[in-house]
Amino acid sequence: MLNTLLQREDWARDRLARHAGKTVRFMVGNFKISFAVQAAGLVQPSDRAVVPDVTLTIPPDRLADLPGVLHARDPALLTELLHVQGDAGLAQVVSDLARDLRWDVEDDLSRVVGDVAAVRLLKAGGVLAGGVQSAAVRLAGNVSEFLSEESALLASRPAFDDWTADVQAMANRLDQLDRRVAALAPRSARGV
């Protein structure tokens, strides 16, 4: 997939070719993948035993942030997650490629089905995706309503807030009672 993108972009292959023979390793949690840069500016999988020239790591304590960053599709946010170690020049090229290389789905699809059909298929796919997302939101709302209203397995927000207020009021009354008992304790010790 990466080489397919690189084959379309001369500028990207030219920039990578300057680093031919070097290796880049990506580490996300326990997942590790390494690529060696070829003279033509393409990449190939590299042996894990090879010491990489650049290592890009998402630390384990930041893994929880990854889904939100990927959903936002903002390369700057992804860059903030990464810990970069090694050759600064190659790391900059990798960063630029991550920011600027994009898969042109419409172009690939148009080669198979033609320009007009590709545009229509992508438009239909967008409508379908929007419909699926809307259905998922409605389903989540319906399940939530069923669990809180119909089956009483979950408390609704107003019911939970009322319960919390009642518990707080009871805790306040218990504190007052404790103070009154504590005030009466010295009296009973004196025999009053």
Secondary structure, 3 states (H helix, E strand, C coil): CHHHHHHHCHHHHHHHHCCCCCEEEEEECCEEEEEEECCCCCEEECCCCCCCCEEEEECHHHHHHHHHHHHHCCHHHHHHHCEEEECHHHHHHHHHHHHHCCCCHHHHHHHHHCHHHHHHHHHHHHHHHHHHHHHHHHHHHHHHHHHHHHCCCCCCHHHHHHHHHHHHHHHHHHHHHHHHHHHHHHHHHHCC
